[in-house]
Amino acid sequence: MAIDFSDIRAAREKLRDVIVRTPIIPDKLLTNKLGADVHLKAECLQRSGSFKIRGAYNKISSLSEAEKRSGVVAASAGNHAQGVALAASLIGIESTIVLPEFAPLTKINATRHFGGNVVLHGSSFDEAVAYSRELQKEHNYTYVHAFEDEAIITGQGTIGLEIAEDCAGVTKVVVPIGGGGVISGIALAIKHLLPSVKVIGVEASNIATINPSLAAGKPVEIPFKPTIADGIAIKRPGAIPLEIIRGHVDEVVEVTEEEIAHGIYHCVQNSHLVVEGAGAAGPAALLAGKIKIEDGDVICAVLCGGNIDANLLARVLEQVLVQRGRYLILKVLVDDRPGKLSSLLDKVAAKGASVIEVYHRRAMYLAPLGSVGIELLLEVRNEDHGMEVLNYLKSTGYDVTRKVVDKW
């Protein structure tokens, strides 16, 4: 069936007492940097931590009584699993969610917490999907697809209604793209209500499928390449979303892993919002200059989810701090005698740097006999302060080099 705007309005009525009407938050730093009025639609604060509850509830609530009695099944490596599990629990039916065996424990536990019957199967997402289809046939479950479904797309489109109503004067809406479900729903709503507003999609460059698919005139599958934006790591977009994107999305851009990491850091540091890699794709594209800014632009970027593993978040923040010059890693060769480390640290303190970590390295640095390699992780005010510390240590006789962290 073709999706009509009235379907999105009907979905909003279904969702009215179910979802959070997430806030649209001004982003002052991006506003000042770009010269445009930038806002963030914080779907990372949605129930289950992402927008997925919108489409999942709209789909599952529309099932017949017989279908509800049989239950639903879905395959997911992340947010869709939690959205389906929560929606099914709210409606009072059984849900079976197949996740790959490598799925993070946090996502497994979260899906179970929302009431899903979790089945771990396969070493890849594709294997999990294949097994979920087997379970569908075996148990007569209703399959809840993450994006290749009109009811799912319609539910996600309610985000577009909220943006149109809550972000006055909006001229551009920036949305992450994986399979295409959320951007197609948002684009349908935005283009109906505000036809002149541009809808811009953002993909992770490691696994960008939309532009090749648009060029080919059909969904194209590309080889999987890992990305920290796992929520949009889809090898092949949906056919239904692709056609909507073709007619309603103005542009699709791509962001690198490093740019995504900077987007995550930006949201945490400046907007006090924890977002996952997919959720940070919009701010990443804006920070990286991937989106053309025009006079009078009012931009709304959708932060589609906040379900990021704590260890990954810590790693991302640390690497960005290093790359931005807030953390400084130094390798220093000193005499292997009592008091030499203390003297080195005194000099670091004299220049106002804070010591985060200290490591003694002998064999790893191939330090000469009688010497020891010291690796320091320092917190400094900025890049200039870090260079001041480095040059001071050199001027006082230390054999010191700056260590560069590998990029994503």
GIBELBEL-V305274 format. One record per backbone hydrogen bond with DSSP energy under -0.5 kcal/mol. NH is the residue of the N-H (numbers start at 1). CO is the residue of the C=O. If there is no record, write none. Layout:
BEGIN
nh;co
NH;CO
NH;CO
END
This chain:
BEGIN
nh;co
7;4
8;4
9;5
10;6
11;7
12;8
13;9
14;10
15;11
16;12
16;13
18;15
19;15
22;20
25;23
25;40
27;38
28;26
31;27
32;28
33;29
34;30
35;31
36;31
37;297
38;36
39;299
40;25
41;301
42;23
42;40
43;41
43;303
45;42
46;43
49;46
50;47
51;304
53;50
54;51
55;51
56;52
57;53
58;54
59;55
60;56
61;57
62;58
62;59
63;60
68;64
69;65
70;66
71;67
72;94
73;142
74;96
76;98
81;78
82;78
83;79
84;80
85;81
86;82
87;83
88;84
89;85
90;86
91;87
92;88
93;88
96;72
97;117
98;74
98;96
99;97
99;119
101;122
103;100
107;104
108;104
109;105
110;106
111;107
112;108
113;109
114;110
115;112
116;111
117;95
118;116
119;97
121;99
121;119
128;124
129;125
130;126
131;127
132;128
133;129
134;130
135;131
136;132
137;133
138;134
139;135
140;136
141;136
142;71
143;141
144;73
145;143
149;147
153;149
154;150
155;151
156;152
157;153
158;155
159;156
160;157
161;157
162;158
163;159
164;160
165;161
166;162
167;163
168;166
170;167
171;298
172;298
173;198
174;300
175;173
175;200
177;202
184;180
185;181
186;182
187;183
188;184
189;185
190;186
191;187
192;188
193;189
194;190
197;194
198;171
200;173
200;198
201;251
202;175
203;253
205;255
207;204
208;205
209;207
213;209
214;210
215;211
216;212
217;213
218;213
222;235
230;228
232;229
233;230
234;232
238;179
242;238
243;239
244;240
245;241
246;242
247;243
248;244
249;245
250;199
251;199
253;201
255;203
260;256
261;257
262;258
263;259
264;260
265;261
266;262
267;263
268;264
269;265
270;266
271;266
271;267
272;268
273;267
275;273
276;305
277;228
280;276
281;278
284;280
285;281
286;282
287;283
288;284
289;286
290;285
291;285
292;290
297;294
299;37
300;172
301;39
302;174
303;41
303;301
304;302
306;49
308;306
313;309
314;310
315;311
316;312
317;313
318;314
319;315
320;316
321;317
322;318
323;319
324;320
325;322
326;321
327;321
328;378
330;328
330;376
331;401
332;330
332;374
333;399
334;332
334;372
336;370
337;335
340;337
343;339
344;340
345;341
346;342
347;343
348;344
349;345
350;346
351;347
351;348
352;349
353;348
354;379
356;354
356;377
357;377
359;375
361;359
361;373
365;362
366;362
366;363
367;362
371;368
372;334
373;361
374;332
375;359
376;330
376;374
377;357
378;328
378;376
379;354
380;326
380;378
386;382
387;383
388;384
389;385
390;386
391;387
392;388
393;389
394;390
395;391
396;392
397;394
398;393
399;333
400;398
401;331
403;329
END
